[in-house]
Structures are given as C-alpha cells and as structure tokens.
Amino acid sequence: MSGPEEKSSEEQTAAQNRGAGWIWPVVKWSLFAVVAFFVARHAETLAGELSRRPAQVRWPFVAWAALVAAGAWTPSVLYWWRLVGRAGYPVPLATIVHAYWAGHIGKYVPGKAVAIAVRCTILKGVGVPLGVSARTAVQETLVSMLLGLAMLFALFPWLTEVSRWAGLLVDRFGLVGVRAWLYALSIAVLTIAIIVAGKSLLAGLVRRLTRKATDDHLPTQPTEGMSILETTGWAAFISLGWWLHGLALGLVTLAITTDGPGEMLARWPVWTAAAAAGTTVGFFVLIAPGGLAVREELVVDLTSPLLGGGPAVLLAALSRVAIFAGELLGLVVTWLWDRQTRDKG
C-alpha cells in the first residue's frame, strides 16, 4: 500500500511532466519553421529561373489530379480494412474509409500520432479495441510508406535524367536493359521479405505501447496470419497506388506546361518517383506536418531538370493544392457515406 510520501512524490512527478509538456510541441514547430524557411528560400531562387512560365494554369487538370490523388490511396484503405477484418473485427467498409480519411487530415499536426489517434477513435465507436486499431493502422501506414520508398529505389534505372545518385548507381552496376529489371525485381523481393519479417516485431511493439489503454478485458478473436502470397498481392496492389500518385503529379504538369498527354506519360516513372520520394520522406520527418515543405523540396529537386526551376516550384505548390483538395473531398464524401450507412443500420 502506498504511503502519503510516495503518493506525494508521484503527484509531483506527474505535475513536472505536465509542466514540461509544452516543450516538445514548441521544439517541433520551431524545427518545422526552420525547414520551411530554407525551403522557401530555395524556392525563391528557383522561381527566378522561370523560362516556361505558363500564360495561365489549366485548372481542369488540377481538378483531375485531385481526384486521382485521392483515389490513389484506395489500395491502402482496403489493405487496412483487410487487416482489421483478419484481427476479428469485420468493420463496415464505410467506417474504415471515413476513419482513414479523417486520419489523413490529422497528419497535418506535427508528430504523426494524431492521424493514428483519429483512426482509433472512430473505430472504437464500432467496437474495435484500441490495441487492434492502433496495430493495424500503424502496420498499414508503415507498409504503404515502405512500398513508396521501395518504388523510388526500384525506379533508379529510369531516373538518370533527373537524379545524379541514380546516374551513379546505374553507371556503377551497369543497370540497363535486363539488369535494370532484375535490379527492380530484387528491390521488390527484399521489400516483401522486410514486410513479412517485420509484422511480428511491429505487433509486439504496438501491443506494448497501447497495453494500458487497450480494453484487454474484452474477448477478442484470434488473428489470422497473412500468407506470403497474399502479402505479395497486397504489396503489388499498394504499389499500383503509388503509380497513381505519380499520374496525379503528371496531370498537374499538363496544367502548367505545353506538354501533351503522350509526353507526360513518357515521363511517368519520374512523376511516380517524385511523388513517392516527397510523400514517404515527408512522412518520416516527424517535424513536418503532412510532409509540408519537405515534400515540396523533393518534388522540385526531381522535376526541375525536366521542367526548369520555376515551373517545378509551381508544380510542387499546385500538386499540394490538388492533394489537399482531394483529402477534403474524401473526408466529406466518406463522412456522408458512413453516416448514411449507420442510419440504415
């Protein structure tokens, strides 16, 4: 039994933790402000290189990009739905989709945890324990981001025109023709192996982090394992989503250049690599809410050799507008869908 002195010590510690709680948010936002400042300075320099500035932006292409960018997350949404179902909780698809898009808006808070918390809160309303929703949401997010990084590295043989690092790798190992495809295949095999090996580790980590908040007293059904074959199928499906992210970026180029659809599609690997690099690296930089500034910098770096500095800056900015518009549309549509489904139920 705890004595008065021990309780007093615990209360003092808790009070100190609460008092210091403001420090980390200030640090995160300060670091983000520094990153955004230098990115803005770089963008200002590139903007002075405008050589192909469009007379006007063709906004219908931006609108199409917003729709494609939103639809590009569909494989990841369905993958999360599958994970939750395998954990023994057959949640309605409308609820999963709404939770996913609500979490997407939460990613604009530094630290990334808000996105997961929003998803978990919505699923808790339909009876999914915190431990299950957190584990599956984190697994889906990490798998999707890992596949995005894998896509970036697998495309290196097709990025020599825009990336010095890709050029060095291709020259060093002679990644042309069949060798280029074998290299891409090896990246795919390695990625599948990492996903399969990391599932148990991830499950244990999330279980420990959520143990205190999980409703352990609730009966749970046994989790079904996912075979290597099914994991490979989902990986290919989610990778298709990354190609759609690249297509969305390519559509924005049609809005600001005189290129035709054929020219845009010929450079699809570049757009896909730029979208994957910006999104995944921006995700792993915890100080950048929604990957802001970090994503834009990487998109500019990978596309400016093709478009020129100024148009690349415009591409990065307009693609962010398209992405955010797609996210807001997704949130509203899925909220209405989820509400209608629950009313009928």
LUMNU-129456 format. One line per 5 residues: their letters; for each residue x, y, z of C-alpha. Coordinates in nm, 2 decimals, m for minus. Layout:
! LUMNU-129456
A = X Y Z ~ ...;
! end
This chain:
! LUMNU-129456
MSGPE = 0.00 0.00 0.00 ~ 0.14 0.34 m0.10 ~ 0.21 0.59 0.18 ~ 0.14 0.96 0.17 ~ 0.50 1.04 0.09;
EKSSE = 0.51 0.80 m0.21 ~ 0.18 0.95 m0.35 ~ 0.31 1.30 m0.30 ~ 0.63 1.21 m0.50 ~ 0.42 1.06 m0.78;
EQTAA = 0.20 1.36 m0.79 ~ 0.50 1.59 m0.81 ~ 0.65 1.38 m1.09 ~ 0.32 1.40 m1.28 ~ 0.30 1.77 m1.23;
QNRGA = 0.65 1.82 m1.36 ~ 0.57 1.61 m1.67 ~ 0.26 1.82 m1.73 ~ 0.46 2.14 m1.69 ~ 0.72 2.02 m1.93;
GWIWP = 0.46 1.91 m2.18 ~ 0.48 2.23 m2.38 ~ 0.84 2.19 m2.47 ~ 0.82 1.92 m2.74 ~ 0.54 2.09 m2.94;
VVKWS = 0.74 2.42 m2.94 ~ 1.05 2.23 m3.05 ~ 0.86 2.05 m3.33 ~ 0.70 2.37 m3.46 ~ 1.03 2.56 m3.44;
LFAVV = 1.22 2.30 m3.63 ~ 0.95 2.29 m3.89 ~ 0.96 2.67 m3.92 ~ 1.34 2.65 m3.98 ~ 1.30 2.38 m4.25;
AFFVA = 1.01 2.57 m4.42 ~ 1.23 2.89 m4.42 ~ 1.52 2.73 m4.61 ~ 1.28 2.55 m4.85 ~ 1.11 2.88 m4.92;
RHAET = 1.45 3.05 m4.98 ~ 1.54 2.77 m5.22 ~ 1.20 2.80 m5.40 ~ 1.25 3.18 m5.43 ~ 1.59 3.12 m5.60;
LAGEL = 1.44 2.87 m5.84 ~ 1.14 3.09 m5.92 ~ 1.39 3.34 m6.07 ~ 1.47 3.07 m6.34 ~ 1.12 3.08 m6.49;
SRRPA = 1.17 3.01 m6.86 ~ 0.85 2.83 m6.94 ~ 0.60 3.01 m6.73 ~ 0.25 2.93 m6.85 ~ 0.03 3.21 m6.95;
QVRWP = m0.24 3.06 m6.73 ~ m0.29 2.75 m6.53 ~ m0.53 2.49 m6.68 ~ m0.73 2.42 m6.37 ~ m0.93 2.12 m6.50;
FVAWA = m0.61 1.92 m6.50 ~ m0.55 2.02 m6.14 ~ m0.90 1.90 m6.05 ~ m0.84 1.57 m6.22 ~ m0.52 1.54 m6.03;
ALVAA = m0.71 1.59 m5.70 ~ m0.94 1.31 m5.79 ~ m0.66 1.07 m5.90 ~ m0.45 1.16 m5.59 ~ m0.75 1.08 m5.36;
GAWTP = m0.82 0.75 m5.54 ~ m0.45 0.65 m5.52 ~ m0.50 0.57 m5.15 ~ m0.77 0.32 m5.22 ~ m0.53 0.01 m5.21;
SVLYW = m0.40 0.13 m4.87 ~ m0.76 0.18 m4.74 ~ m0.86 m0.17 m4.85 ~ m0.54 m0.32 m4.70 ~ m0.62 m0.17 m4.36;
WRLVG = m0.98 m0.30 m4.39 ~ m0.83 m0.65 m4.45 ~ m0.60 m0.62 m4.15 ~ m0.88 m0.52 m3.92 ~ m1.10 m0.80 m4.05;
RAGYP = m0.83 m1.05 m4.00 ~ m0.79 m0.94 m3.64 ~ m1.15 m1.05 m3.59 ~ m1.34 m0.72 m3.63 ~ m1.54 m0.71 m3.96;
VPLAT = m1.60 m0.33 m3.96 ~ m1.82 m0.18 m4.23 ~ m1.62 m0.05 m4.53 ~ m1.78 0.29 m4.50 ~ m1.65 0.33 m4.14;
IVHAY = m1.30 0.22 m4.23 ~ m1.28 0.46 m4.53 ~ m1.41 0.75 m4.32 ~ m1.16 0.68 m4.04 ~ m0.88 0.66 m4.29;
WAGHI = m0.96 1.00 m4.45 ~ m1.02 1.16 m4.11 ~ m0.68 1.04 m4.01 ~ m0.54 1.19 m4.33 ~ m0.64 1.54 m4.21;
GKYVP = m0.48 1.46 m3.87 ~ m0.14 1.42 m4.04 ~ m0.11 1.79 m4.06 ~ m0.04 1.80 m3.69 ~ 0.34 1.75 m3.63;
GKAVA = 0.43 1.41 m3.48 ~ 0.20 1.20 m3.70 ~ 0.04 1.04 m3.39 ~ m0.28 1.24 m3.43 ~ m0.36 1.06 m3.76;
IAVRC = m0.34 0.72 m3.59 ~ m0.54 0.85 m3.28 ~ m0.82 0.98 m3.50 ~ m0.85 0.65 m3.68 ~ m0.85 0.46 m3.35;
TILKG = m1.12 0.69 m3.20 ~ m1.36 0.63 m3.49 ~ m1.31 0.26 m3.49 ~ m1.36 0.25 m3.11 ~ m1.71 0.37 m3.18;
VGVPL = m1.79 0.05 m3.37 ~ m1.63 m0.18 m3.11 ~ m1.27 m0.22 m3.22 ~ m1.03 m0.22 m2.92 ~ m0.75 0.04 m2.92;
GVSAR = m0.48 m0.22 m2.95 ~ m0.63 m0.37 m3.27 ~ m0.70 m0.04 m3.44 ~ m0.36 0.10 m3.35 ~ m0.16 m0.20 m3.46;
TAVQE = m0.34 m0.23 m3.79 ~ m0.33 0.14 m3.86 ~ 0.04 0.16 m3.79 ~ 0.11 m0.16 m4.00 ~ m0.09 m0.02 m4.29;
TLVSM = 0.09 0.32 m4.27 ~ 0.44 0.17 m4.25 ~ 0.38 m0.09 m4.52 ~ 0.24 0.18 m4.75 ~ 0.54 0.41 m4.68;
LLGLA = 0.79 0.13 m4.72 ~ 0.65 0.04 m5.05 ~ 0.67 0.40 m5.16 ~ 1.04 0.41 m5.07 ~ 1.09 0.08 m5.25;
MLFAL = 0.92 0.22 m5.56 ~ 1.16 0.52 m5.55 ~ 1.47 0.30 m5.53 ~ 1.33 0.04 m5.79 ~ 1.29 0.33 m6.04;
FPWLT = 1.65 0.45 m6.02 ~ 1.75 0.30 m6.36 ~ 1.48 0.52 m6.51 ~ 1.58 0.84 m6.32 ~ 1.93 0.91 m6.46;
EVSRW = 1.79 1.22 m6.64 ~ 1.69 1.38 m6.31 ~ 1.90 1.23 m6.04 ~ 2.28 1.23 m6.00 ~ 2.26 0.95 m5.75;
AGLLV = 2.06 0.74 m5.99 ~ 2.31 0.80 m6.26 ~ 2.60 0.70 m6.03 ~ 2.42 0.37 m5.94 ~ 2.34 0.29 m6.30;
DRFGL = 2.69 0.36 m6.41 ~ 2.85 0.16 m6.13 ~ 2.64 m0.15 m6.17 ~ 2.55 m0.12 m6.54 ~ 2.18 m0.12 m6.47;
VGVRA = 2.05 m0.11 m6.82 ~ 1.82 m0.35 m7.02 ~ 1.77 m0.68 m6.84 ~ 1.99 m0.58 m6.55 ~ 1.76 m0.28 m6.47;
WLYAL = 1.46 m0.51 m6.45 ~ 1.65 m0.76 m6.23 ~ 1.75 m0.48 m6.00 ~ 1.39 m0.36 m5.97 ~ 1.28 m0.72 m5.90;
SIAVL = 1.54 m0.76 m5.63 ~ 1.41 m0.45 m5.46 ~ 1.06 m0.59 m5.47 ~ 1.17 m0.93 m5.32 ~ 1.37 m0.75 m5.04;
TIAII = 1.07 m0.53 m4.96 ~ 0.83 m0.83 m4.93 ~ 1.09 m1.00 m4.70 ~ 1.11 m0.69 m4.48 ~ 0.73 m0.67 m4.46;
VAGKS = 0.69 m1.04 m4.37 ~ 0.97 m1.03 m4.11 ~ 0.86 m0.70 m3.95 ~ 0.49 m0.80 m3.89 ~ 0.56 m0.98 m3.56;
LLAGL = 0.80 m0.72 m3.43 ~ 0.55 m0.44 m3.51 ~ 0.27 m0.62 m3.34 ~ 0.46 m0.67 m3.02 ~ 0.58 m0.30 m3.02;
VRRLT = 0.23 m0.16 m3.07 ~ 0.09 m0.40 m2.81 ~ 0.33 m0.27 m2.55 ~ 0.27 0.09 m2.64 ~ m0.11 0.05 m2.61;
RKATD = m0.13 m0.20 m2.33 ~ m0.25 0.04 m2.07 ~ m0.52 0.19 m2.29 ~ m0.64 m0.13 m2.45 ~ m0.96 m0.30 m2.34;
DHLPT = m0.79 m0.62 m2.26 ~ m1.10 m0.75 m2.07 ~ m1.29 m0.77 m2.40 ~ m1.30 m1.10 m2.57 ~ m1.10 m1.10 m2.90;
QPTEG = m1.10 m1.34 m3.18 ~ m0.77 m1.50 m3.29 ~ m0.58 m1.31 m3.55 ~ m0.54 m1.49 m3.88 ~ m0.19 m1.48 m4.03;
MSILE = m0.14 m1.34 m4.39 ~ 0.05 m1.57 m4.62 ~ 0.35 m1.46 m4.82 ~ 0.14 m1.50 m5.14 ~ m0.13 m1.27 m5.01;
TTGWA = 0.12 m1.02 m4.87 ~ 0.28 m1.01 m5.21 ~ m0.05 m0.95 m5.38 ~ m0.13 m0.66 m5.14 ~ 0.22 m0.51 m5.19;
AFISL = 0.16 m0.51 m5.57 ~ m0.18 m0.35 m5.52 ~ m0.05 m0.08 m5.30 ~ 0.24 m0.02 m5.54 ~ m0.02 0.04 m5.81;
GWWLH = m0.15 0.32 m5.58 ~ 0.20 0.48 m5.60 ~ 0.18 0.48 m5.98 ~ m0.15 0.67 m5.95 ~ 0.02 0.92 m5.72;
GLALG = 0.27 0.97 m6.00 ~ m0.01 1.01 m6.25 ~ m0.17 1.28 m6.04 ~ 0.16 1.47 m6.03 ~ 0.19 1.42 m6.41;
LVTLA = m0.16 1.57 m6.46 ~ m0.05 1.88 m6.28 ~ 0.23 1.92 m6.53 ~ m0.03 1.93 m6.80 ~ m0.18 2.23 m6.62;
ITTDG = 0.14 2.43 m6.63 ~ 0.32 2.32 m6.95 ~ 0.25 2.28 m7.31 ~ 0.33 1.91 m7.30 ~ 0.07 1.67 m7.43;
PGEML = m0.06 1.35 m7.26 ~ 0.19 1.14 m7.45 ~ 0.49 1.34 m7.32 ~ 0.35 1.33 m6.97 ~ 0.31 0.95 m6.98;
ARWPV = 0.66 0.90 m7.12 ~ 0.79 1.06 m6.80 ~ 0.55 0.87 m6.57 ~ 0.84 0.70 m6.38 ~ 0.98 1.04 m6.29;
WTAAA = 0.65 1.17 m6.16 ~ 0.60 0.85 m5.96 ~ 0.94 0.87 m5.81 ~ 0.89 1.23 m5.72 ~ 0.56 1.16 m5.56;
AAGTT = 0.69 0.86 m5.37 ~ 1.00 1.05 m5.25 ~ 0.81 1.35 m5.14 ~ 0.54 1.16 m4.96 ~ 0.75 0.90 m4.78;
VGFFV = 1.04 1.12 m4.68 ~ 0.79 1.38 m4.57 ~ 0.62 1.12 m4.36 ~ 0.93 1.01 m4.18 ~ 1.03 1.37 m4.10;
LIAPG = 0.82 1.40 m3.78 ~ 0.86 1.77 m3.75 ~ 0.69 1.83 m4.09 ~ 0.31 1.82 m4.06 ~ 0.18 1.64 m4.36;
GLAVR = 0.53 1.64 m4.51 ~ 0.49 2.02 m4.58 ~ 0.80 2.18 m4.72 ~ 1.00 1.85 m4.72 ~ 0.77 1.70 m4.99;
EELVV = 0.78 2.02 m5.19 ~ 1.16 2.04 m5.18 ~ 1.20 1.68 m5.31 ~ 0.94 1.72 m5.58 ~ 1.12 2.04 m5.70;
DLTSP = 1.46 1.86 m5.69 ~ 1.34 1.56 m5.90 ~ 1.14 1.76 m6.16 ~ 1.34 2.07 m6.21 ~ 1.59 1.90 m6.45;
LLGGG = 1.29 1.84 m6.68 ~ 1.07 2.14 m6.63 ~ 1.31 2.41 m6.51 ~ 1.33 2.56 m6.16 ~ 1.03 2.80 m6.17;
PAVLL = 0.78 2.55 m6.32 ~ 0.90 2.28 m6.08 ~ 0.82 2.51 m5.79 ~ 0.48 2.58 m5.94 ~ 0.43 2.21 m5.99;
AALSR = 0.51 2.13 m5.62 ~ 0.27 2.41 m5.50 ~ m0.02 2.32 m5.72 ~ 0.02 1.94 m5.66 ~ m0.01 2.02 m5.28;
VAIFA = m0.33 2.22 m5.36 ~ m0.46 1.92 m5.55 ~ m0.37 1.67 m5.27 ~ m0.53 1.88 m5.00 ~ m0.85 1.94 m5.21;
GELLG = m0.87 1.56 m5.26 ~ m0.83 1.50 m4.89 ~ m1.10 1.74 m4.80 ~ m1.33 1.59 m5.06 ~ m1.25 1.24 m4.94;
LVVTW = m1.33 1.34 m4.58 ~ m1.67 1.49 m4.66 ~ m1.78 1.21 m4.90 ~ m1.67 0.93 m4.67 ~ m1.83 1.10 m4.37;
LWDRQ = m2.16 1.12 m4.55 ~ m2.13 0.76 m4.67 ~ m2.05 0.64 m4.31 ~ m2.34 0.84 m4.17 ~ m2.58 0.71 m4.42;
TRDKG = m2.47 0.35 m4.36 ~ m2.51 0.38 m3.99 ~ m2.85 0.54 m4.02 ~ m2.97 0.25 m4.24 ~ m2.82 0.00 m3.99;
! end
